[in-house]
Amino acid sequence: MKKTLVLGASPNPIRFSHKAVKSLVRHGHDVVPVGNRQGAIMWQKIIIGKPVITDIHTITLYLNPENQKNYYDYIISLSPKRIIFNPGSENQELIELAVKNNIEVSIACTLIMLNTSNY
């Protein structure tokens, strides 16, 4: 299973980041939800800020490109194997930064990847 940081996690059940956390858990992945608002998704507390997390395989983004800028250094410092740019989060600047740091880039939907066994 792939330890996944969901950046932009929301306690609002209609948000796709919320649905992604639930789906990742259902598929057996270790999930770290990070967001701007306190709350929880299932039993997972949403972490505020930029927590030091080790062994992250995937970061799945649910932030628009403008809101990602404050996280560039943080994302790279976690040394993920992969970053998934979900619809609306595509960002050429961060894509190029990821590639320079040997991080795989996927422009895809985490929910679809999970439901089609392509995660």
DSSP file (Angstrom, degrees, kcal/mol; ACC not computed):
  #  RESIDUE AA STRUCTURE BP1 BP2  ACC     N-H-->O    O-->H-N    N-H-->O    O-->H-N    TCO  KAPPA ALPHA  PHI   PSI    X-CA   Y-CA   Z-CA
    1    1 A M              0   0    0      0, 0.0     2,-0.6     0, 0.0    28,-0.1   0.000 360.0 360.0 360.0 155.0    0.0    0.0    0.0
    2    2 A K        -     0   0    0     55,-0.0     2,-0.3    54,-0.0    54,-0.1  -0.878 360.0-132.3-109.1 116.3    1.1    3.6   -0.7
    3    3 A K        -     0   0    0     -2,-0.6    54,-2.3    52,-0.3    55,-2.0  -0.505  35.2-164.9 -65.2 124.0    1.3    6.1    2.2
    4    4 A T  E     -ab  31  58A   0     26,-3.0    28,-2.8    -2,-0.3     2,-0.6  -0.947  21.3-154.2-125.4 130.8   -0.5    9.1    0.7
    5    5 A L  E     -ab  32  59A   0     53,-2.7    55,-2.4    -2,-0.4     2,-0.8  -0.907  12.9-153.4 -98.8 122.1   -0.7   12.7    1.8
    6    6 A V  E >   -ab  33  60A   0     26,-2.1    28,-2.8    -2,-0.6     3,-0.9  -0.862  11.2-159.4 -97.0 106.4   -3.9   14.4    0.7
    7    7 A L  E 3  S+ab  34  61A   0     53,-1.9    55,-2.8    -2,-0.8    28,-0.2  -0.794  77.9  28.0 -94.1 116.8   -3.0   18.1    0.4
    8    8 A G  T 3  S+     0   0    0     26,-2.8    27,-0.3    -2,-0.7    -1,-0.2   0.579  82.2 175.0 106.4  20.0   -6.1   20.3    0.6
    9    9 A A    <   -     0   0    0     25,-2.5    28,-0.5    -3,-0.9    27,-0.4  -0.315  11.2-161.1 -61.5 139.7   -8.1   17.8    2.7
   10   10 A S        -     0   0    0      2,-0.1     5,-0.1    25,-0.1    29,-0.1  -0.956  27.8-143.1-127.2 142.2  -11.5   19.2    3.7
   11   11 A P  S    S+     0   0    0      0, 0.0    29,-0.1     0, 0.0    -1,-0.1   0.572  76.8 104.6 -75.5  -7.4  -13.9   18.2    6.4
   12   12 A N    >   -     0   0    0      1,-0.1     3,-1.9     2,-0.0     6,-0.3  -0.646  67.4-148.5 -78.2 115.8  -16.8   19.0    4.0
   13   13 A P  T 3  S+     0   0    0      0, 0.0    -1,-0.1     0, 0.0     6,-0.0   0.632  93.0  59.9 -65.4 -12.6  -18.2   15.7    2.7
   14   14 A I  T 3  S+     0   0    0      4,-0.1     2,-0.2     5,-0.0    -2,-0.0   0.598  84.4  98.1 -89.0  -8.6  -19.1   17.1   -0.7
   15   15 A R  S <> S-     0   0    0     -3,-1.9     4,-1.8     1,-0.1     3,-0.3  -0.530  77.2-131.4 -78.6 144.2  -15.5   18.1   -1.5
   16   16 A F  H  > S+     0   0    0      1,-0.2     4,-2.5     2,-0.2     5,-0.2   0.827 106.5  60.1 -65.4 -31.5  -13.5   15.7   -3.6
   17   17 A S  H  > S+     0   0    0      2,-0.2     4,-2.0     1,-0.2    -1,-0.2   0.889 105.4  49.3 -63.3 -37.1  -10.5   15.7   -1.2
   18   18 A H  H  > S+     0   0    0     -6,-0.3     4,-2.0    -3,-0.3    -2,-0.2   0.928 112.0  47.5 -64.2 -46.7  -12.9   14.4    1.5
   19   19 A K  H  X S+     0   0    0     -4,-1.8     4,-2.4     1,-0.2    -2,-0.2   0.865 109.5  54.7 -63.6 -36.4  -14.1   11.6   -0.8
   20   20 A A  H  X S+     0   0    0     -4,-2.5     4,-3.0     2,-0.2     5,-0.2   0.916 105.8  51.0 -65.7 -42.7  -10.5   10.8   -1.8
   21   21 A V  H  X S+     0   0    0     -4,-2.0     4,-2.3     1,-0.2    -2,-0.2   0.946 112.5  47.0 -58.9 -47.3   -9.4   10.3    1.8
   22   22 A K  H  X S+     0   0    0     -4,-2.0     4,-2.4     1,-0.2    -2,-0.2   0.908 114.0  47.1 -61.5 -42.6  -12.4    8.0    2.4
   23   23 A S  H  X S+     0   0    0     -4,-2.4     4,-1.9     2,-0.2    -1,-0.2   0.902 110.1  52.3 -68.1 -40.8  -11.6    6.0   -0.8
   24   24 A L  H  <>S+     0   0    0     -4,-3.0     5,-2.6     2,-0.2    -1,-0.2   0.922 111.5  47.4 -59.7 -43.9   -7.9    5.8    0.0
   25   25 A V  H ><5S+     0   0    0     -4,-2.3     3,-1.9     1,-0.2    -2,-0.2   0.931 110.2  52.1 -62.7 -45.6   -8.7    4.3    3.5
   26   26 A R  H 3<5S+     0   0    0     -4,-2.4    -1,-0.2     1,-0.3    -2,-0.2   0.828 107.7  53.1 -60.3 -31.5  -11.3    1.9    2.0
   27   27 A H  T 3<5S-     0   0    0     -4,-1.9    -1,-0.3    -5,-0.1    -2,-0.2   0.381 123.3-106.2 -87.0   4.9   -8.6    0.7   -0.5
   28   28 A G  T < 5 +     0   0    0     -3,-1.9     2,-0.2     1,-0.3    -3,-0.2   0.587  69.7 143.2  89.1  10.7   -6.2    0.1    2.4
   29   29 A H      < -     0   0    0     -5,-2.6     2,-0.5    -6,-0.2    -1,-0.3  -0.584  56.0-117.0 -86.5 147.8   -3.8    3.0    2.0
   30   30 A D        -     0   0    0     -2,-0.2   -26,-3.0     2,-0.0     2,-0.4  -0.738  41.6-160.3 -78.8 123.3   -2.2    4.8    5.0
   31   31 A V  E     -a    4   0A   0     -2,-0.5   -26,-0.2   -28,-0.2   -28,-0.1  -0.899  23.2-169.3-119.7 137.5   -3.6    8.4    4.6
   32   32 A V  E     -a    5   0A   0    -28,-2.8   -26,-2.1    -2,-0.4     2,-0.5  -0.919  16.1-157.5-120.5 101.9   -2.4   11.7    6.0
   33   33 A P  E     -a    6   0A   0      0, 0.0    14,-2.9     0, 0.0     2,-0.4  -0.701  12.6-177.5 -83.6 124.4   -5.0   14.4    5.4
   34   34 A V  E     +ac   7  47A   0    -28,-2.8   -26,-2.8    -2,-0.5   -25,-2.5  -0.983  17.4 139.5-122.6 129.1   -3.5   18.0    5.5
   35   35 A G  E     - c   0  48A   0     12,-2.4    14,-0.7    -2,-0.4   -25,-0.1  -0.841  58.5-103.2-152.8-171.8   -5.7   21.0    5.1
   36   36 A N  S    S+     0   0    0    -27,-0.4     2,-0.4    -2,-0.2    12,-0.1   0.558  95.7  62.3 -99.3 -12.5   -6.5   24.6    6.2
   37   37 A R  S    S-     0   0    0    -28,-0.5    -2,-0.1    10,-0.1     9,-0.1  -0.925  82.1-117.1-120.9 140.9   -9.5   23.8    8.4
   38   38 A Q        +     0   0    0     -2,-0.4     2,-0.3     7,-0.1     9,-0.1  -0.373  64.7  91.1 -68.0 152.3   -9.8   21.7   11.5
   39   39 A G        -     0   0    0      7,-0.4     7,-2.8   -29,-0.1     2,-0.3  -0.950  60.8 -98.7 152.8-168.1  -12.0   18.7   11.3
   40   40 A A  E     -F   45   0B   0     -2,-0.3     2,-0.5     5,-0.3     5,-0.2  -0.976   5.3-147.3-145.7 156.7  -11.9   15.0   10.6
   41   41 A I  E >  S-F   44   0B   0      3,-2.7     3,-2.4    -2,-0.3     2,-0.3  -0.977  81.4 -41.3-126.6 114.4  -12.6   12.6    7.8
   42   42 A M  T 3  S-     0   0    0     -2,-0.5   -20,-0.0     1,-0.3   -21,-0.0  -0.541 125.4 -30.6  59.2-125.6  -13.8    9.3    9.2
   43   43 A W  T 3  S+     0   0    0     -2,-0.3     2,-0.6    -3,-0.1    -1,-0.3   0.412 116.2 108.9 -97.0   0.6  -11.5    8.9   12.2
   44   44 A Q  E <   -F   41   0B   0     -3,-2.4    -3,-2.7     1,-0.0     2,-0.3  -0.687  64.5-141.4 -84.3 116.3   -8.6   10.8   10.5
   45   45 A K  E     -F   40   0B   0     -2,-0.6     2,-0.4    -5,-0.2    -5,-0.3  -0.588  20.5-120.2 -73.7 134.8   -7.9   14.2   12.0
   46   46 A I        -     0   0    0     -7,-2.8     2,-0.4    -2,-0.3    -7,-0.4  -0.652  26.9-137.8 -76.1 127.2   -7.1   16.8    9.4
   47   47 A I  E     -c   34   0A   0    -14,-2.9   -12,-2.4    -2,-0.4     2,-0.4  -0.735  11.7-145.1 -90.4 131.7   -3.6   18.2   10.2
   48   48 A I  E     +c   35   0A   0     -2,-0.4     2,-0.3   -14,-0.2   -12,-0.2  -0.762  61.0   7.1 -95.5 141.4   -3.2   21.9    9.8
   49   49 A G  S    S-     0   0    0    -14,-0.7    -2,-0.1    -2,-0.4     0, 0.0  -0.675 109.4 -42.2  98.2-146.9    0.1   23.4    8.6
   50   50 A K        -     0   0    0     -2,-0.3    -1,-0.1   -16,-0.0    -2,-0.1  -0.692  62.5-166.1-128.3  76.2    3.1   21.5    7.2
   51   51 A P        -     0   0    0      0, 0.0     2,-0.7     0, 0.0    -2,-0.1  -0.302  26.8-113.8 -68.6 146.7    3.7   18.5    9.3
   52   52 A V        +     0   0    0     -2,-0.0     2,-0.4     2,-0.0    26,-0.0  -0.723  46.1 172.9 -78.6 115.5    6.9   16.5    9.1
   53   53 A I        -     0   0    0     -2,-0.7     3,-0.3   -21,-0.0     2,-0.3  -0.973  16.6-150.4-127.4 138.7    5.9   13.1    7.7
   54   54 A T        +     0   0    0     -2,-0.4    24,-0.1     1,-0.2    25,-0.1  -0.718  68.8  22.9-108.2 161.3    8.2   10.4    6.6
   55   55 A D  S    S+     0   0    0     -2,-0.3     2,-0.5     1,-0.2   -52,-0.3   0.806  70.7 170.1  59.3  37.1    7.9    7.6    4.0
   56   56 A I        -     0   0    0     22,-0.5    25,-0.4    -3,-0.3    -1,-0.2  -0.672  13.7-179.9 -77.3 124.4    5.3    9.4    1.8
   57   57 A H        +     0   0    0    -54,-2.3    25,-1.9    -2,-0.5    24,-1.6   0.889  66.5  19.9 -85.9 -47.7    4.8    7.6   -1.4
   58   58 A T  E     -bd   4  82A   0    -55,-2.0   -53,-2.7    23,-0.2     2,-0.5  -0.965  53.8-161.7-131.0 138.7    2.2    9.9   -3.0
   59   59 A I  E     -bd   5  83A   0     23,-2.2    25,-2.8    -2,-0.4     2,-0.6  -0.988  15.1-162.5-111.4 123.2    1.0   13.4   -2.6
   60   60 A T  E     -bd   6  84A   0    -55,-2.4   -53,-1.9    -2,-0.5     2,-0.4  -0.938  14.7-140.2-109.0 123.4   -2.4   14.0   -4.1
   61   61 A L  E     +bd   7  85A   0     23,-2.9    25,-1.0    -2,-0.6   -53,-0.2  -0.668  33.6 165.1 -94.7 131.0   -3.2   17.6   -4.6
   62   62 A Y        +     0   0    0    -55,-2.8     2,-0.4    -2,-0.4   -45,-0.1  -0.194  53.3 100.0-128.4  38.0   -6.6   19.3   -4.1
   63   63 A L  S    S-     0   0    0     26,-0.1    23,-0.1    23,-0.1     5,-0.1  -0.948  75.3-115.0-120.7 144.0   -5.3   22.9   -4.1
   64   64 A N    >>  -     0   0    0     -2,-0.4     4,-1.1     1,-0.1     3,-0.6  -0.380  39.6 -99.9 -72.3 161.6   -5.5   25.3   -7.0
   65   65 A P  H 3> S+     0   0    0      0, 0.0     4,-0.8     0, 0.0     3,-0.4   0.833 121.5  54.3 -54.2 -38.2   -2.1   26.4   -8.5
   66   66 A E  H >4 S+     0   0    0      1,-0.2     3,-0.7     2,-0.2     4,-0.3   0.909 109.6  47.0 -63.6 -41.4   -2.1   29.7   -6.6
   67   67 A N  H <4 S+     0   0    0     -3,-0.6     3,-0.3     1,-0.2    -1,-0.2   0.642 103.2  65.1 -75.8 -14.0   -2.6   28.0   -3.3
   68   68 A Q  H >X S+     0   0    0     -4,-1.1     3,-2.6    -3,-0.4     4,-0.5   0.766  80.2  81.0 -75.9 -25.6    0.1   25.5   -4.0
   69   69 A K  G X< S+     0   0    0     -4,-0.8     3,-1.1    -3,-0.7     4,-0.3   0.840  87.6  54.1 -55.0 -39.5    2.9   28.1   -4.1
   70   70 A N  G 34 S+     0   0    0     -4,-0.3    -1,-0.3    -3,-0.3     4,-0.2   0.603 110.3  50.0 -69.9  -9.2    3.3   28.2   -0.3
   71   71 A Y  G <> S+     0   0    0     -3,-2.6     4,-3.3     2,-0.1     5,-0.3   0.435  77.0 100.1-108.8  -2.2    3.8   24.4   -0.3
   72   72 A Y  H <X S+     0   0    0     -3,-1.1     4,-2.4    -4,-0.5     5,-0.2   0.939  89.5  40.4 -51.5 -56.0    6.4   24.0   -3.0
   73   73 A D  H  > S+     0   0    0     -4,-0.3     4,-2.4     1,-0.2    -1,-0.2   0.897 116.5  51.5 -61.9 -40.2    9.4   23.6   -0.6
   74   74 A Y  H  > S+     0   0    0     -4,-0.2     4,-1.2     2,-0.2    -1,-0.2   0.939 109.8  48.6 -61.3 -48.4    7.2   21.5    1.7
   75   75 A I  H >< S+     0   0    0     -4,-3.3     3,-0.6     1,-0.2     4,-0.4   0.935 114.5  44.9 -58.8 -48.4    6.2   19.1   -1.0
   76   76 A I  H >< S+     0   0    0     -4,-2.4     3,-1.6    -5,-0.3    -1,-0.2   0.878 107.3  59.6 -65.2 -37.3    9.7   18.7   -2.3
   77   77 A S  H 3< S+     0   0    0     -4,-2.4    -1,-0.2     1,-0.3    -2,-0.2   0.760  97.5  60.3 -65.0 -23.9   11.1   18.2    1.3
   78   78 A L  T << S-     0   0    0     -4,-1.2   -22,-0.5    -3,-0.6    -1,-0.3   0.615  97.2-143.8 -77.7 -11.7    8.8   15.2    1.8
   79   79 A S    <   -     0   0    0     -3,-1.6    -3,-0.1    -4,-0.4    -2,-0.1   0.908  25.9-172.9  50.2  52.5   10.6   13.4   -1.1
   80   80 A P        -     0   0    0      0, 0.0   -23,-0.2     0, 0.0   -22,-0.2  -0.333  29.7-136.0 -70.3 159.0    7.5   11.7   -2.4
   81   81 A K  S    S+     0   0    0    -24,-1.6    23,-2.5   -25,-0.4     2,-0.3   0.771  86.5  16.2 -79.2 -27.9    7.8    9.2   -5.2
   82   82 A R  E     -de  58 104A   0    -25,-1.9   -23,-2.2    21,-0.2     2,-0.4  -0.996  56.6-156.3-149.7 147.4    4.7   10.7   -7.0
   83   83 A I  E     -de  59 105A   0     21,-2.3    23,-2.6    -2,-0.3     2,-0.6  -0.998  14.8-154.1-121.9 129.0    2.5   13.7   -7.1
   84   84 A I  E     -de  60 106A   0    -25,-2.8   -23,-2.9    -2,-0.4     2,-0.9  -0.916   2.8-155.6-103.4 122.2   -1.0   13.4   -8.5
   85   85 A F  E     -de  61 107A   0     21,-3.3    23,-0.9    -2,-0.6     5,-0.1  -0.845  16.6-156.3 -95.6 100.8   -2.5   16.6   -9.9
   86   86 A N    >   -     0   0    0    -25,-1.0     3,-2.7    -2,-0.9     4,-0.3  -0.294  42.5 -63.6 -71.7 162.4   -6.2   16.2   -9.6
   87   87 A P  T 3  S+     0   0    0      0, 0.0    -1,-0.2     0, 0.0    20,-0.0  -0.214 128.4  20.6 -51.2 129.0   -8.5   18.2  -12.0
   88   88 A G  T 3  S+     0   0    0     -3,-0.1    -2,-0.1   -24,-0.0   -26,-0.1   0.269 109.3  80.0  94.0  -9.6   -8.2   21.9  -11.2
   89   89 A S    <   +     0   0    0     -3,-2.7    -3,-0.1   -25,-0.2   -26,-0.1   0.392  55.1 133.6-107.7   1.8   -4.8   21.5   -9.6
   90   90 A E        +     0   0    0     -4,-0.3     2,-0.3    -5,-0.1    17,-0.0  -0.291  27.7 173.5 -57.8 134.1   -2.6   21.2  -12.7
   91   91 A N     >  -     0   0    0      1,-0.1     4,-2.5   -27,-0.1     5,-0.2  -0.849  25.7-162.6-152.3 104.2    0.4   23.5  -12.3
   92   92 A Q  H  > S+     0   0    0     -2,-0.3     4,-2.5     1,-0.2     5,-0.2   0.856  92.5  55.8 -60.0 -38.0    3.3   23.6  -14.8
   93   93 A E  H  > S+     0   0    0      1,-0.2     4,-1.8     2,-0.2    -1,-0.2   0.930 112.6  40.7 -62.0 -46.3    5.6   25.3  -12.4
   94   94 A L  H  > S+     0   0    0      2,-0.2     4,-2.6     1,-0.2    -2,-0.2   0.854 112.0  56.9 -71.8 -34.3    5.2   22.6   -9.8
   95   95 A I  H  X S+     0   0    0     -4,-2.5     4,-2.6     2,-0.2    -2,-0.2   0.946 108.9  46.2 -59.1 -47.8    5.3   19.9  -12.4
   96   96 A E  H  X S+     0   0    0     -4,-2.5     4,-2.3     1,-0.2    -2,-0.2   0.892 112.1  51.0 -63.5 -39.8    8.7   21.1  -13.6
   97   97 A L  H  X S+     0   0    0     -4,-1.8     4,-1.0    -5,-0.2    -1,-0.2   0.901 110.9  49.1 -63.4 -41.1   10.0   21.4  -10.0
   98   98 A A  H ><>S+     0   0    0     -4,-2.6     5,-2.4     2,-0.2     3,-0.7   0.939 110.2  49.8 -63.5 -47.5    8.8   17.8   -9.3
   99   99 A V  H ><5S+     0   0    0     -4,-2.6     3,-1.9     1,-0.3    -2,-0.2   0.904 107.3  54.7 -60.0 -42.2   10.5   16.5  -12.5
  100  100 A K  H 3<5S+     0   0    0     -4,-2.3    -1,-0.3     1,-0.3    -2,-0.2   0.781 109.7  48.9 -61.5 -25.6   13.8   18.2  -11.5
  101  101 A N  T <<5S-     0   0    0     -4,-1.0    -1,-0.3    -3,-0.7    -2,-0.2   0.118 120.4-109.1-101.9  20.1   13.6   16.4   -8.2
  102  102 A N  T < 5 +     0   0    0     -3,-1.9     2,-0.5     1,-0.2    -3,-0.2   0.842  68.6 147.4  57.0  39.2   13.0   13.0   -9.8
  103  103 A I      < -     0   0    0     -5,-2.4    -1,-0.2    -8,-0.1   -21,-0.2  -0.918  50.0-121.0-105.7 127.8    9.3   12.9   -8.6
  104  104 A E  E     -e   82   0A   0    -23,-2.5   -21,-2.3    -2,-0.5     2,-0.4  -0.393  26.7-148.9 -64.4 141.2    6.9   11.1  -10.9
  105  105 A V  E     -e   83   0A   0    -23,-0.2     2,-0.4    -2,-0.1   -21,-0.2  -0.958  15.1-176.4-118.0 131.2    4.0   13.3  -12.0
  106  106 A S  E     -e   84   0A   0    -23,-2.6   -21,-3.3    -2,-0.4     2,-0.9  -0.994  14.1-160.6-125.2 126.6    0.5   12.1  -12.8
  107  107 A I  E     +e   85   0A   0     -2,-0.4     2,-0.3   -23,-0.2   -21,-0.2  -0.877  56.3 102.7-102.5  99.1   -2.2   14.4  -14.1
  108  108 A A  S    S-     0   0    0    -23,-0.9     2,-0.5    -2,-0.9     3,-0.1  -0.873  75.9 -85.2-161.3-177.9   -5.2   12.3  -13.1
  109  109 A C     >  -     0   0    0     -2,-0.3     4,-2.7   -23,-0.2     5,-0.2  -0.954  24.3-151.2-111.8 119.7   -8.1   11.9  -10.7
  110  110 A T  H  > S+     0   0    0     -2,-0.5     4,-2.6     1,-0.2     5,-0.2   0.895  96.8  53.8 -56.0 -43.2   -7.2    9.9   -7.6
  111  111 A L  H  > S+     0   0    0      1,-0.2     4,-2.2     2,-0.2    -1,-0.2   0.911 111.6  43.9 -61.2 -43.2  -10.8    8.7   -7.2
  112  112 A I  H  > S+     0   0    0      2,-0.2     4,-1.3     1,-0.2     6,-0.2   0.906 111.7  54.1 -68.7 -40.8  -10.8    7.3  -10.8
  113  113 A M  H  <>S+     0   0    0     -4,-2.7     5,-3.0     1,-0.2     6,-0.7   0.922 111.7  45.2 -58.7 -44.0   -7.4    5.8  -10.3
  114  114 A L  H ><5S+     0   0    0     -4,-2.6     3,-1.2     1,-0.2    -1,-0.2   0.909 112.9  49.8 -65.5 -42.5   -8.5    4.0   -7.2
  115  115 A N  H 3<5S+     0   0    0     -4,-2.2    -1,-0.2     1,-0.3    -2,-0.2   0.643 114.3  44.5 -75.5 -13.4  -11.7    2.7   -8.7
  116  116 A T  T 3<5S-     0   0    0     -4,-1.3    -1,-0.3    -3,-0.3    -2,-0.2   0.199 113.0-114.1-112.1  14.5  -10.0    1.4  -11.8
  117  117 A S  T < 5S+     0   0    0     -3,-1.2    -3,-0.2     1,-0.1    -4,-0.1   0.810  84.6 118.1  58.7  33.4   -7.1   -0.3   -9.9
  118  118 A N      <       0   0    0     -5,-3.0    -4,-0.2    -6,-0.2    -5,-0.1   0.170 360.0 360.0-110.8  15.6   -4.6    2.1  -11.4
  119  119 A Y              0   0    0     -6,-0.7    -1,-0.1    -5,-0.1    -5,-0.1   0.477 360.0 360.0 -79.9 360.0   -3.4    3.7   -8.2
